[in-house]
Amino acid sequence: MAFASITTIKSRTAVLGAENIDTDQIIAARFLTTTSQDGLGQYAFYDWRYMQDGTLKSDSPLNASDIQERRILVGGANFGCGSSREHATWALLDFGFRAVISTDIADIFKNNALKNGLLAIEVDRETHEALLATPGVEIEIDLPVQLVRLSNGRTVPFEIEAFAKSCLLNGVDTLGALLAQSEAIAAYERRRTVEG
């Protein structure tokens, strides 16, 4: 699968400071009726965005008039816990997010995110608290040098596994990265056949 490559993301933030935001809150089980990624954004955080009668909740930060322009989601601690549904990542991407920042992100969610083109970043507690306290602040994520540039000029480094970084920079998932090496793989197989 191919997705938009990431080098830098400069955007205002959307903030959901609640801790333990699980994958069922990101996209409820009742919406898991498809294996297609298209259109899942409308169901992202559905119960946080809509009243029971289907009208928008005016107090939800995800209903801000410019929410579609905000590409960076700052979530509370233990973001993405719960079941391993890949739909959660797909819903966030389709909603418009390209990165999630927290102090800690659940391992399965983080792996799903990175494999599908959503940059999942863990930062120190001080940085996280500053981001939670300033919703809508503009920041920049620089993937090649692995830095978050804050609005006050401070830079915060983040870790990312090298293969995941390469995939994000090139806009390909694991299979796409392997397919890009098909000629080298074929050459290796030919050498083995001749030598064997």
Sequence and secondary structure as in RCSB ss.txt:
>XXXX:A:sequence
MAFASITTIKSRTAVLGAENIDTDQIIAARFLTTTSQDGLGQYAFYDWRYMQDGTLKSDSPLNASDIQERRILVG
GANFGCGSSREHATWALLDFGFRAVISTDIADIFKNNALKNGLLAIEVDRETHEALLATPGVEIEIDLPVQLVRL
SNGRTVPFEIEAFAKSCLLNGVDTLGALLAQSEAIAAYERRRTVEG
>XXXX:A:secstr
 B    SEEEEEEEEE  S  BHHHHS GGG   S  TTGGGGTTHHHHB TTS B TT GGG TTGGG  EEEE
 SSBTBS   THHHHHHHHHT  EEEES B HHHHHHHHHHT EEEE  HHHHHHHHHSTT EEEEETTTTEEE 
TTS EEE    HHHHHHHHHTB HHHHHHTTHHHHHHHHHHHHHH 
